[in-house]
Amino acid sequence: MEPSAGRVLGAVLFDRDGTLIHDVPYNGDPARVRPMPSAREALRCLRVRGLATGVLSNQSGIGRGILTLEQVAAVNVRVEQLLGPFDVWGICPHRAEDRCACRKPAPGLIRRACRQLRLAPAEVAYVGDIGSDVEAAQAAGARGILVPTSETLQTEVEAAPEVAPDLWSAVQLLLAAPSERPTHLPPAAPQAVSAPVWKAAVRGQVR
């Protein structure tokens, strides 16, 4: 049984680079932020339904001295300017060799976001573009969906329990009734939805 079976979806969390925005390695320049196709529509679809959203991202450039916390924060501000406000932010500044509990595929970022949102992991989904994103979701007890890019390994696609071709399709997969869920979706064109009318009950941003 998948973690979310029988549970109401309360939040959808996203990887940042390669998922919500185009991946620019070690980017500290807000001017280089470009949303991925259908990102705005997918997020709007969740928000009008009252679901919390969040961004959880490995940022090892900080630990490597390539980026500063201020640069990462500036990029995150630009992401919100383009995609709207998120209920929770989480970053891991560590290098892989630091063996921390928060760097994906470890579940620390997802578990902390769940605590901030006051949700059980089974009420949360995490969407990312590489295998470590799905592995982190599974380790945390959340539902993981892979949205592959040209950088995603074929072995990661094959290992993922659920795969969607784009963010819009991933959101439709999450919102579908359990009996209607395929594990792999064809691309679907975004449809117009009304402007967000929700108010977040919890806003615990960690940048």
KEVO-809789 format. One record per residue: residue number from 0; x, y, z of N, C-alpha, C in turn; residue in three letters. Coordinates in Angstrom, 1 decimal, decimal comma. Layout:
> NUM | X | Y | Z | X | Y | Z | X | Y | Z | ALA;
...
# end
This chain:
> 0 | 0,9 | -1,2 | 0,0 | 0,0 | 0,0 | 0,0 | 0,9 | 1,2 | 0,0 | MET;
> 1 | 0,6 | 2,2 | -0,8 | 1,4 | 3,4 | -0,9 | 1,1 | 4,3 | 0,3 | GLU;
> 2 | 2,1 | 5,2 | 0,7 | 1,9 | 5,9 | 1,9 | 0,6 | 6,7 | 2,0 | PRO;
> 3 | 0,2 | 7,3 | 0,8 | -1,0 | 8,2 | 0,9 | -2,3 | 7,5 | 0,7 | SER;
> 4 | -2,3 | 6,1 | 0,6 | -3,6 | 5,4 | 0,4 | -4,5 | 5,6 | 1,6 | ALA;
> 5 | -5,7 | 6,0 | 1,4 | -6,6 | 6,2 | 2,5 | -6,4 | 7,5 | 3,3 | GLY;
> 6 | -5,5 | 8,3 | 2,9 | -5,2 | 9,5 | 3,7 | -5,5 | 10,7 | 2,8 | ARG;
> 7 | -6,0 | 11,8 | 3,4 | -6,3 | 13,0 | 2,6 | -5,0 | 13,7 | 2,4 | VAL;
> 8 | -4,8 | 14,2 | 1,1 | -3,6 | 14,9 | 0,7 | -3,6 | 16,3 | 1,3 | LEU;
> 9 | -2,6 | 16,7 | 2,1 | -2,6 | 18,0 | 2,7 | -1,6 | 18,9 | 2,1 | GLY;
> 10 | -0,5 | 18,4 | 1,5 | 0,5 | 19,3 | 1,0 | 1,3 | 18,6 | -0,1 | ALA;
> 11 | 1,7 | 19,4 | -1,1 | 2,6 | 18,9 | -2,1 | 3,9 | 19,7 | -2,1 | VAL;
> 12 | 5,0 | 19,0 | -1,9 | 6,3 | 19,6 | -1,8 | 7,1 | 19,3 | -3,0 | LEU;
> 13 | 8,0 | 20,2 | -3,4 | 8,7 | 20,1 | -4,7 | 10,2 | 20,3 | -4,5 | PHE;
> 14 | 10,9 | 19,6 | -5,3 | 12,3 | 19,9 | -5,5 | 12,3 | 21,2 | -6,3 | ASP;
> 15 | 13,5 | 22,0 | -6,2 | 13,5 | 23,3 | -6,9 | 14,1 | 23,2 | -8,3 | ARG;
> 16 | 15,4 | 22,9 | -8,3 | 16,2 | 22,9 | -9,6 | 15,9 | 21,7 | -10,4 | ASP;
> 17 | 15,4 | 21,9 | -11,6 | 15,1 | 20,8 | -12,5 | 13,6 | 20,4 | -12,4 | GLY;
> 18 | 12,9 | 20,9 | -11,4 | 11,5 | 20,5 | -11,1 | 10,6 | 21,7 | -11,3 | THR;
> 19 | 10,8 | 22,7 | -10,4 | 10,0 | 23,9 | -10,5 | 10,6 | 24,9 | -11,4 | LEU;
> 20 | 12,0 | 25,0 | -11,4 | 12,7 | 25,9 | -12,3 | 13,8 | 25,2 | -13,1 | ILE;
> 21 | 14,2 | 25,7 | -14,2 | 15,2 | 25,1 | -15,0 | 16,5 | 25,1 | -14,2 | HIS;
> 22 | 17,2 | 23,9 | -14,3 | 18,4 | 23,7 | -13,5 | 19,6 | 24,5 | -14,0 | ASP;
> 23 | 20,1 | 25,4 | -13,3 | 21,3 | 26,2 | -13,6 | 22,3 | 25,8 | -12,4 | VAL;
> 24 | 23,3 | 25,0 | -12,7 | 24,1 | 24,5 | -11,6 | 24,7 | 25,7 | -10,7 | PRO;
> 25 | 24,6 | 25,5 | -9,4 | 25,1 | 26,4 | -8,5 | 24,7 | 27,9 | -8,8 | TYR;
> 26 | 23,4 | 28,1 | -9,1 | 23,0 | 29,4 | -9,5 | 22,8 | 30,3 | -8,3 | ASN;
> 27 | 23,4 | 31,5 | -8,3 | 23,2 | 32,5 | -7,2 | 22,6 | 33,8 | -7,8 | GLY;
> 28 | 22,2 | 33,7 | -9,0 | 21,7 | 34,9 | -9,7 | 20,2 | 34,8 | -10,0 | ASP;
> 29 | 19,4 | 35,6 | -9,3 | 17,9 | 35,6 | -9,5 | 17,5 | 35,8 | -10,9 | PRO;
> 30 | 18,3 | 36,5 | -11,7 | 17,9 | 36,9 | -13,1 | 17,9 | 35,6 | -14,0 | ALA;
> 31 | 18,6 | 34,6 | -13,5 | 18,6 | 33,3 | -14,3 | 17,5 | 32,3 | -14,0 | ARG;
> 32 | 16,6 | 32,7 | -13,1 | 15,5 | 31,8 | -12,7 | 14,5 | 31,8 | -13,8 | VAL;
> 33 | 14,2 | 30,6 | -14,3 | 13,1 | 30,4 | -15,3 | 12,2 | 29,2 | -14,9 | ARG;
> 34 | 10,9 | 29,5 | -14,7 | 10,0 | 28,4 | -14,3 | 10,0 | 27,3 | -15,4 | PRO;
> 35 | 9,8 | 26,0 | -14,9 | 9,6 | 24,9 | -15,8 | 8,2 | 25,0 | -16,4 | MET;
> 36 | 8,0 | 24,4 | -17,6 | 6,7 | 24,4 | -18,2 | 5,6 | 23,9 | -17,3 | PRO;
> 37 | 4,5 | 24,6 | -17,3 | 3,2 | 24,3 | -16,5 | 3,4 | 24,4 | -15,0 | SER;
> 38 | 4,6 | 25,0 | -14,5 | 4,8 | 25,1 | -13,1 | 3,7 | 26,0 | -12,5 | ALA;
> 39 | 3,5 | 27,2 | -13,1 | 2,5 | 28,1 | -12,5 | 1,1 | 27,5 | -12,5 | ARG;
> 40 | 0,7 | 26,9 | -13,5 | -0,6 | 26,3 | -13,6 | -0,8 | 25,2 | -12,6 | GLU;
> 41 | 0,3 | 24,3 | -12,4 | 0,2 | 23,2 | -11,5 | 0,1 | 23,7 | -10,1 | ALA;
> 42 | 0,9 | 24,7 | -9,7 | 0,8 | 25,3 | -8,4 | -0,5 | 26,0 | -8,1 | LEU;
> 43 | -1,0 | 26,7 | -9,1 | -2,3 | 27,4 | -8,9 | -3,4 | 26,3 | -8,7 | ARG;
> 44 | -3,3 | 25,2 | -9,4 | -4,3 | 24,2 | -9,2 | -4,3 | 23,6 | -7,8 | CYS;
> 45 | -3,2 | 23,5 | -7,2 | -3,1 | 23,0 | -5,8 | -3,6 | 24,1 | -4,8 | LEU;
> 46 | -3,2 | 25,3 | -5,1 | -3,5 | 26,3 | -4,1 | -5,0 | 26,7 | -4,1 | ARG;
> 47 | -5,7 | 26,6 | -5,2 | -7,1 | 26,9 | -5,2 | -7,9 | 25,8 | -4,5 | VAL;
> 48 | -7,3 | 24,7 | -4,3 | -7,9 | 23,6 | -3,6 | -7,5 | 23,6 | -2,1 | ARG;
> 49 | -6,8 | 24,6 | -1,7 | -6,4 | 24,7 | -0,3 | -5,3 | 23,9 | 0,2 | GLY;
> 50 | -4,5 | 23,3 | -0,8 | -3,4 | 22,4 | -0,4 | -2,1 | 23,3 | -0,1 | LEU;
> 51 | -1,4 | 22,9 | 0,9 | -0,1 | 23,6 | 1,1 | 0,9 | 23,2 | 0,1 | ALA;
> 52 | 1,9 | 24,1 | -0,2 | 2,9 | 23,8 | -1,1 | 4,3 | 24,2 | -0,4 | THR;
> 53 | 5,3 | 23,5 | -0,9 | 6,6 | 23,8 | -0,3 | 7,7 | 23,5 | -1,3 | GLY;
> 54 | 8,9 | 23,9 | -1,0 | 10,1 | 23,7 | -1,8 | 11,2 | 23,2 | -0,9 | VAL;
> 55 | 11,8 | 22,0 | -1,3 | 12,9 | 21,4 | -0,5 | 14,0 | 21,1 | -1,5 | LEU;
> 56 | 15,2 | 21,6 | -1,2 | 16,3 | 21,6 | -2,2 | 17,6 | 21,3 | -1,6 | SER;
> 57 | 18,4 | 20,4 | -2,2 | 19,8 | 20,3 | -1,9 | 20,6 | 21,5 | -2,5 | ASN;
> 58 | 21,4 | 22,2 | -1,6 | 22,2 | 23,3 | -2,1 | 23,6 | 23,1 | -1,6 | GLN;
> 59 | 24,3 | 22,1 | -2,1 | 25,6 | 21,8 | -1,7 | 26,6 | 22,9 | -2,1 | SER;
> 60 | 26,2 | 23,8 | -3,0 | 27,1 | 24,9 | -3,3 | 27,5 | 25,8 | -2,1 | GLY;
> 61 | 26,6 | 25,8 | -1,1 | 26,9 | 26,6 | 0,1 | 28,0 | 25,9 | 0,9 | ILE;
> 62 | 27,9 | 24,6 | 1,1 | 28,9 | 23,9 | 1,8 | 30,3 | 23,8 | 1,0 | GLY;
> 63 | 30,2 | 23,9 | -0,3 | 31,4 | 23,9 | -1,1 | 32,0 | 25,3 | -1,2 | ARG;
> 64 | 31,4 | 26,3 | -0,7 | 31,9 | 27,7 | -0,8 | 31,6 | 28,4 | -2,1 | GLY;
> 65 | 30,8 | 27,8 | -3,0 | 30,5 | 28,3 | -4,3 | 29,4 | 29,3 | -4,2 | ILE;
> 66 | 28,4 | 29,1 | -3,3 | 27,3 | 30,0 | -3,1 | 27,2 | 30,4 | -1,6 | LEU;
> 67 | 26,6 | 31,6 | -1,4 | 26,3 | 32,0 | 0,0 | 24,8 | 31,8 | 0,3 | THR;
> 68 | 24,5 | 31,8 | 1,6 | 23,1 | 31,6 | 2,0 | 22,3 | 32,8 | 1,4 | LEU;
> 69 | 22,9 | 34,0 | 1,4 | 22,2 | 35,1 | 0,9 | 21,9 | 35,0 | -0,6 | GLU;
> 70 | 22,8 | 34,4 | -1,4 | 22,5 | 34,2 | -2,8 | 21,4 | 33,2 | -3,0 | GLN;
> 71 | 21,4 | 32,1 | -2,2 | 20,3 | 31,1 | -2,4 | 19,0 | 31,7 | -2,0 | VAL;
> 72 | 19,0 | 32,5 | -0,9 | 17,8 | 33,2 | -0,5 | 17,3 | 34,1 | -1,6 | ALA;
> 73 | 18,2 | 34,8 | -2,2 | 17,7 | 35,8 | -3,3 | 17,1 | 35,0 | -4,5 | ALA;
> 74 | 17,7 | 33,8 | -4,8 | 17,1 | 33,0 | -5,8 | 15,7 | 32,5 | -5,4 | VAL;
> 75 | 15,6 | 32,1 | -4,1 | 14,3 | 31,6 | -3,6 | 13,2 | 32,8 | -3,7 | ASN;
> 76 | 13,6 | 34,0 | -3,4 | 12,7 | 35,1 | -3,4 | 12,2 | 35,3 | -4,9 | VAL;
> 77 | 13,1 | 35,1 | -5,8 | 12,7 | 35,2 | -7,2 | 11,8 | 34,1 | -7,6 | ARG;
> 78 | 12,0 | 32,9 | -7,1 | 11,1 | 31,8 | -7,4 | 9,7 | 32,1 | -6,9 | VAL;
> 79 | 9,6 | 32,7 | -5,7 | 8,2 | 33,1 | -5,2 | 7,6 | 34,2 | -6,0 | GLU;
> 80 | 8,4 | 35,1 | -6,5 | 7,9 | 36,2 | -7,3 | 7,3 | 35,7 | -8,6 | GLN;
> 81 | 7,9 | 34,6 | -9,2 | 7,4 | 34,0 | -10,4 | 6,3 | 33,0 | -10,2 | LEU;
> 82 | 6,4 | 32,3 | -9,1 | 5,5 | 31,1 | -8,9 | 4,5 | 31,3 | -7,8 | LEU;
> 83 | 4,6 | 32,4 | -7,0 | 3,7 | 32,6 | -5,9 | 4,3 | 32,1 | -4,6 | GLY;
> 84 | 3,7 | 32,4 | -3,5 | 4,2 | 32,1 | -2,1 | 4,1 | 30,6 | -1,8 | PRO;
> 85 | 5,1 | 30,0 | -1,2 | 5,1 | 28,7 | -0,7 | 4,9 | 28,7 | 0,8 | PHE;
> 86 | 4,3 | 27,6 | 1,4 | 4,1 | 27,5 | 2,8 | 5,3 | 27,1 | 3,6 | ASP;
> 87 | 6,2 | 26,5 | 3,0 | 7,4 | 26,0 | 3,6 | 8,6 | 25,9 | 2,7 | VAL;
> 88 | 9,7 | 26,3 | 3,1 | 11,0 | 26,2 | 2,4 | 12,0 | 25,4 | 3,2 | TRP;
> 89 | 12,8 | 24,6 | 2,6 | 13,8 | 23,9 | 3,2 | 15,0 | 23,7 | 2,3 | GLY;
> 90 | 16,2 | 24,0 | 2,8 | 17,4 | 23,7 | 2,0 | 18,4 | 22,9 | 2,8 | ILE;
> 91 | 19,2 | 22,1 | 2,2 | 20,3 | 21,4 | 2,8 | 21,6 | 22,0 | 2,2 | CYS;
> 92 | 22,4 | 22,7 | 3,1 | 23,6 | 23,3 | 2,6 | 24,8 | 22,4 | 2,6 | PRO;
> 93 | 24,6 | 21,1 | 2,9 | 25,8 | 20,2 | 3,1 | 26,2 | 19,6 | 1,8 | HIS;
> 94 | 27,5 | 19,1 | 1,8 | 28,0 | 18,3 | 0,8 | 27,6 | 16,8 | 1,0 | ARG;
> 95 | 27,7 | 16,0 | 0,0 | 27,4 | 14,6 | 0,1 | 28,3 | 13,9 | 1,1 | ALA;
> 96 | 29,6 | 14,3 | 1,1 | 30,5 | 13,7 | 2,1 | 30,3 | 14,1 | 3,5 | GLU;
> 97 | 29,4 | 15,1 | 3,8 | 29,1 | 15,4 | 5,2 | 28,2 | 14,4 | 5,9 | ASP;
> 98 | 27,5 | 13,6 | 5,1 | 26,7 | 12,5 | 5,6 | 25,6 | 13,1 | 6,6 | ARG;
> 99 | 25,0 | 14,2 | 6,2 | 24,0 | 14,8 | 7,1 | 22,7 | 14,0 | 7,0 | CYS;
> 100 | 21,7 | 14,4 | 7,8 | 20,4 | 13,7 | 7,8 | 19,4 | 14,5 | 6,9 | ALA;
> 101 | 19,8 | 15,6 | 6,3 | 18,9 | 16,4 | 5,5 | 19,1 | 16,3 | 4,0 | CYS;
> 102 | 20,3 | 16,0 | 3,6 | 20,5 | 15,9 | 2,2 | 19,8 | 14,8 | 1,5 | ARG;
> 103 | 19,0 | 15,1 | 0,5 | 18,3 | 14,0 | -0,2 | 19,4 | 13,1 | -0,8 | LYS;
> 104 | 19,2 | 11,7 | -0,7 | 18,0 | 11,0 | -0,5 | 17,6 | 10,7 | 1,0 | PRO;
> 105 | 18,4 | 11,3 | 1,9 | 17,9 | 11,3 | 3,3 | 16,6 | 12,0 | 3,5 | ALA;
> 106 | 15,8 | 11,6 | 4,5 | 14,4 | 12,1 | 4,6 | 14,3 | 13,4 | 5,4 | PRO;
> 107 | 15,4 | 13,9 | 5,9 | 15,3 | 15,0 | 6,9 | 14,5 | 16,2 | 6,5 | GLY;
> 108 | 14,7 | 16,7 | 5,2 | 14,0 | 17,9 | 4,8 | 12,5 | 17,6 | 4,7 | LEU;
> 109 | 12,1 | 16,5 | 4,2 | 10,7 | 16,2 | 4,1 | 10,1 | 16,0 | 5,5 | ILE;
> 110 | 10,8 | 15,4 | 6,4 | 10,2 | 15,2 | 7,8 | 10,1 | 16,5 | 8,5 | ARG;
> 111 | 11,1 | 17,4 | 8,3 | 11,0 | 18,7 | 9,0 | 9,8 | 19,5 | 8,4 | ARG;
> 112 | 9,6 | 19,5 | 7,1 | 8,5 | 20,2 | 6,5 | 7,2 | 19,7 | 7,0 | ALA;
> 113 | 7,1 | 18,4 | 7,1 | 5,8 | 17,8 | 7,7 | 5,6 | 18,3 | 9,1 | CYS;
> 114 | 6,6 | 18,4 | 9,9 | 6,4 | 19,0 | 11,3 | 6,0 | 20,4 | 11,2 | ARG;
> 115 | 6,6 | 21,2 | 10,3 | 6,2 | 22,6 | 10,2 | 4,7 | 22,8 | 9,7 | GLN;
> 116 | 4,3 | 21,9 | 8,9 | 3,0 | 22,0 | 8,3 | 2,0 | 21,2 | 9,2 | LEU;
> 117 | 2,5 | 20,5 | 10,2 | 1,6 | 19,8 | 11,1 | 0,8 | 18,7 | 10,4 | ARG;
> 118 | 1,5 | 18,0 | 9,5 | 1,0 | 16,9 | 8,7 | 1,8 | 15,7 | 8,9 | LEU;
> 119 | 1,1 | 14,5 | 8,8 | 1,8 | 13,3 | 8,8 | 2,5 | 13,1 | 7,4 | ALA;
> 120 | 3,6 | 12,4 | 7,4 | 4,2 | 12,2 | 6,0 | 3,3 | 11,5 | 5,0 | PRO;
> 121 | 2,3 | 10,7 | 5,5 | 1,4 | 10,0 | 4,6 | 0,4 | 11,0 | 4,0 | ALA;
> 122 | 0,3 | 12,2 | 4,5 | -0,6 | 13,2 | 4,0 | 0,2 | 14,2 | 3,0 | GLU;
> 123 | 1,4 | 13,8 | 2,7 | 2,3 | 14,7 | 1,9 | 2,8 | 14,0 | 0,7 | VAL;
> 124 | 3,0 | 14,7 | -0,4 | 3,6 | 14,2 | -1,6 | 4,8 | 15,0 | -1,9 | ALA;
> 125 | 5,8 | 14,4 | -2,5 | 7,0 | 15,1 | -2,9 | 7,3 | 14,8 | -4,4 | TYR;
> 126 | 7,5 | 15,9 | -5,1 | 7,7 | 15,8 | -6,6 | 9,1 | 16,3 | -6,9 | VAL;
> 127 | 9,9 | 15,4 | -7,7 | 11,2 | 15,8 | -8,0 | 11,6 | 15,2 | -9,4 | GLY;
> 128 | 12,8 | 15,5 | -9,8 | 13,3 | 15,1 | -11,1 | 14,4 | 14,0 | -11,2 | ASP;
> 129 | 14,8 | 13,6 | -10,0 | 15,9 | 12,6 | -10,0 | 15,5 | 11,5 | -8,9 | ILE;
> 130 | 16,3 | 10,4 | -9,0 | 16,0 | 9,3 | -8,1 | 16,1 | 9,6 | -6,6 | GLY;
> 131 | 17,0 | 10,5 | -6,2 | 17,2 | 10,8 | -4,8 | 16,0 | 11,5 | -4,2 | SER;
> 132 | 15,2 | 12,2 | -5,1 | 14,0 | 12,9 | -4,6 | 12,9 | 11,9 | -4,2 | ASP;
> 133 | 12,8 | 10,9 | -5,1 | 11,8 | 9,8 | -4,8 | 12,2 | 9,0 | -3,6 | VAL;
> 134 | 13,5 | 8,7 | -3,5 | 14,0 | 7,9 | -2,4 | 13,8 | 8,7 | -1,1 | GLU;
> 135 | 14,0 | 10,0 | -1,1 | 13,8 | 10,8 | 0,1 | 12,3 | 10,7 | 0,5 | ALA;
> 136 | 11,4 | 10,8 | -0,4 | 10,0 | 10,7 | -0,1 | 9,7 | 9,3 | 0,5 | ALA;
> 137 | 10,2 | 8,3 | -0,1 | 9,9 | 6,9 | 0,4 | 10,5 | 6,7 | 1,8 | GLN;
> 138 | 11,7 | 7,2 | 2,0 | 12,3 | 7,1 | 3,3 | 11,5 | 7,9 | 4,4 | ALA;
> 139 | 10,9 | 9,0 | 4,0 | 10,1 | 9,8 | 5,0 | 8,7 | 9,2 | 5,2 | ALA;
> 140 | 8,2 | 8,3 | 4,3 | 6,9 | 7,8 | 4,4 | 5,9 | 8,6 | 3,6 | GLY;
> 141 | 6,4 | 9,5 | 2,7 | 5,5 | 10,3 | 1,9 | 5,4 | 9,7 | 0,5 | ALA;
> 142 | 4,5 | 10,2 | -0,3 | 4,3 | 9,7 | -1,7 | 5,3 | 10,5 | -2,6 | ARG;
> 143 | 6,0 | 9,8 | -3,4 | 7,0 | 10,4 | -4,3 | 6,6 | 10,2 | -5,8 | GLY;
> 144 | 6,7 | 11,3 | -6,5 | 6,4 | 11,3 | -8,0 | 7,7 | 11,9 | -8,7 | ILE;
> 145 | 8,1 | 11,2 | -9,7 | 9,2 | 11,6 | -10,5 | 8,7 | 12,3 | -11,8 | LEU;
> 146 | 9,3 | 13,5 | -12,1 | 9,0 | 14,2 | -13,3 | 10,4 | 14,3 | -14,0 | VAL;
> 147 | 10,7 | 13,3 | -14,9 | 12,0 | 13,3 | -15,5 | 12,3 | 14,4 | -16,4 | PRO;
> 148 | 13,6 | 14,7 | -16,5 | 14,2 | 15,7 | -17,5 | 15,2 | 14,9 | -18,3 | THR;
> 149 | 15,9 | 15,7 | -19,2 | 16,9 | 15,0 | -19,9 | 18,1 | 14,6 | -19,1 | SER;
> 150 | 18,2 | 15,1 | -17,9 | 19,3 | 14,7 | -16,9 | 18,9 | 13,5 | -16,1 | GLU;
> 151 | 17,7 | 13,1 | -16,1 | 17,2 | 11,9 | -15,3 | 17,7 | 10,6 | -15,9 | THR;
> 152 | 18,3 | 9,8 | -15,1 | 18,8 | 8,5 | -15,6 | 17,6 | 7,6 | -15,9 | LEU;
> 153 | 17,8 | 6,7 | -16,9 | 16,7 | 5,8 | -17,2 | 16,5 | 4,8 | -16,0 | GLN;
> 154 | 17,5 | 4,4 | -15,3 | 17,3 | 3,6 | -14,2 | 16,5 | 4,2 | -13,1 | THR;
> 155 | 16,6 | 5,6 | -13,0 | 15,8 | 6,3 | -12,0 | 14,3 | 6,3 | -12,4 | GLU;
> 156 | 14,1 | 6,4 | -13,7 | 12,7 | 6,4 | -14,2 | 12,1 | 5,0 | -13,9 | VAL;
> 157 | 12,9 | 3,9 | -14,2 | 12,4 | 2,6 | -14,1 | 12,1 | 2,2 | -12,6 | GLU;
> 158 | 12,9 | 2,8 | -11,7 | 12,8 | 2,5 | -10,3 | 11,7 | 3,3 | -9,6 | ALA;
> 159 | 11,2 | 4,4 | -10,2 | 10,2 | 5,3 | -9,5 | 8,9 | 4,6 | -9,5 | ALA;
> 160 | 8,2 | 4,7 | -8,4 | 6,8 | 4,0 | -8,3 | 5,8 | 4,8 | -9,1 | PRO;
> 161 | 6,0 | 6,1 | -9,3 | 5,1 | 6,9 | -10,1 | 5,8 | 7,9 | -10,9 | GLU;
> 162 | 5,5 | 8,0 | -12,2 | 6,2 | 8,9 | -13,1 | 5,2 | 9,7 | -13,9 | VAL;
> 163 | 5,5 | 11,0 | -14,0 | 4,6 | 11,9 | -14,8 | 5,5 | 12,7 | -15,7 | ALA;
> 164 | 5,0 | 13,1 | -16,9 | 5,9 | 13,7 | -17,9 | 6,1 | 15,2 | -17,7 | PRO;
> 165 | 5,3 | 15,8 | -16,8 | 5,4 | 17,2 | -16,5 | 4,7 | 17,5 | -15,2 | ASP;
> 166 | 4,8 | 18,8 | -14,7 | 4,3 | 19,1 | -13,4 | 2,8 | 19,1 | -13,4 | LEU;
> 167 | 2,2 | 19,6 | -14,5 | 0,7 | 19,5 | -14,6 | 0,2 | 18,1 | -14,5 | TRP;
> 168 | 0,8 | 17,2 | -15,2 | 0,4 | 15,8 | -15,1 | 0,6 | 15,2 | -13,7 | SER;
> 169 | 1,7 | 15,6 | -13,1 | 2,0 | 15,1 | -11,7 | 0,9 | 15,6 | -10,8 | ALA;
> 170 | 0,5 | 16,8 | -10,9 | -0,6 | 17,3 | -10,0 | -1,9 | 16,6 | -10,3 | VAL;
> 171 | -2,2 | 16,3 | -11,5 | -3,5 | 15,6 | -11,8 | -3,4 | 14,1 | -11,3 | GLN;
> 172 | -2,2 | 13,6 | -11,3 | -2,0 | 12,2 | -10,7 | -2,3 | 12,3 | -9,2 | LEU;
> 173 | -1,8 | 13,3 | -8,6 | -2,0 | 13,4 | -7,1 | -3,4 | 13,7 | -6,7 | LEU;
> 174 | -4,1 | 14,4 | -7,6 | -5,5 | 14,8 | -7,3 | -6,5 | 13,7 | -7,7 | LEU;
> 175 | -6,1 | 12,7 | -8,5 | -7,0 | 11,7 | -8,9 | -7,4 | 10,8 | -7,8 | ALA;
> 176 | -8,6 | 10,2 | -7,9 | -9,0 | 9,2 | -6,9 | -8,1 | 8,0 | -7,0 | ALA;
> 177 | -7,9 | 7,3 | -5,9 | -7,0 | 6,1 | -5,9 | -7,4 | 5,1 | -7,0 | PRO;
> 178 | -8,7 | 4,9 | -7,3 | -9,1 | 3,9 | -8,3 | -8,8 | 4,4 | -9,7 | SER;
> 179 | -8,5 | 5,7 | -9,8 | -8,3 | 6,3 | -11,2 | -6,9 | 6,5 | -11,5 | GLU;
> 180 | -6,0 | 6,2 | -10,6 | -4,6 | 6,6 | -10,7 | -3,8 | 5,6 | -11,6 | ARG;
> 181 | -3,3 | 6,0 | -12,8 | -2,3 | 5,2 | -13,4 | -0,9 | 5,6 | -12,8 | PRO;
> 182 | 0,1 | 4,8 | -13,0 | 1,4 | 5,1 | -12,4 | 2,3 | 5,9 | -13,4 | THR;
> 183 | 1,9 | 6,0 | -14,7 | 2,6 | 6,8 | -15,7 | 1,5 | 7,5 | -16,5 | HIS;
> 184 | 1,7 | 8,8 | -16,7 | 0,7 | 9,6 | -17,4 | 1,3 | 10,2 | -18,7 | LEU;
> 185 | 0,4 | 10,3 | -19,7 | 0,9 | 11,1 | -20,9 | 0,8 | 12,6 | -20,6 | PRO;
> 186 | 1,4 | 13,4 | -21,4 | 1,3 | 14,9 | -21,2 | -0,2 | 15,3 | -21,3 | PRO;
> 187 | -0,5 | 16,3 | -20,5 | -1,8 | 16,9 | -20,5 | -1,7 | 18,4 | -20,5 | ALA;
> 188 | -2,5 | 19,0 | -21,3 | -2,5 | 20,5 | -21,4 | -3,1 | 21,1 | -20,2 | ALA;
> 189 | -2,5 | 22,1 | -19,6 | -3,1 | 22,8 | -18,4 | -4,4 | 23,5 | -18,8 | PRO;
> 190 | -5,3 | 23,5 | -17,9 | -6,6 | 24,2 | -18,1 | -6,6 | 25,4 | -17,2 | GLN;
> 191 | -7,4 | 26,4 | -17,6 | -7,6 | 27,6 | -16,8 | -8,3 | 27,3 | -15,5 | ALA;
> 192 | -7,7 | 27,8 | -14,4 | -8,4 | 27,7 | -13,1 | -8,5 | 29,1 | -12,5 | VAL;
> 193 | -9,3 | 29,2 | -11,5 | -9,6 | 30,5 | -10,9 | -8,4 | 30,9 | -10,1 | SER;
> 194 | -8,3 | 32,2 | -9,7 | -7,2 | 32,7 | -8,9 | -7,3 | 32,1 | -7,5 | ALA;
> 195 | -6,1 | 32,0 | -6,9 | -6,1 | 31,4 | -5,5 | -6,9 | 32,2 | -4,5 | PRO;
> 196 | -7,6 | 31,5 | -3,7 | -8,5 | 32,1 | -2,7 | -8,2 | 31,6 | -1,3 | VAL;
> 197 | -7,1 | 30,8 | -1,2 | -6,8 | 30,1 | 0,0 | -5,9 | 31,0 | 0,9 | TRP;
> 198 | -5,9 | 30,7 | 2,2 | -5,0 | 31,4 | 3,1 | -4,3 | 30,2 | 3,9 | LYS;
> 199 | -3,0 | 30,3 | 3,9 | -2,2 | 29,3 | 4,6 | -2,4 | 29,4 | 6,1 | ALA;
> 200 | -2,6 | 28,2 | 6,7 | -2,7 | 28,2 | 8,2 | -1,3 | 28,2 | 8,8 | ALA;
> 201 | -0,3 | 27,7 | 8,1 | 1,0 | 27,7 | 8,7 | 2,0 | 28,2 | 7,6 | VAL;
> 202 | 2,8 | 29,1 | 8,0 | 3,9 | 29,6 | 7,1 | 5,2 | 29,5 | 7,9 | ARG;
> 203 | 6,0 | 28,4 | 7,6 | 7,2 | 28,3 | 8,3 | 8,4 | 28,2 | 7,4 | GLY;
> 204 | 8,8 | 29,3 | 6,8 | 9,8 | 29,3 | 5,8 | 11,2 | 29,2 | 6,4 | GLN;
> 205 | 11,9 | 28,2 | 5,8 | 13,3 | 28,0 | 6,1 | 14,1 | 28,1 | 4,9 | VAL;
> 206 | 14,9 | 29,2 | 4,8 | 15,6 | 29,4 | 3,5 | 17,1 | 29,1 | 3,8 | ARG;
# end
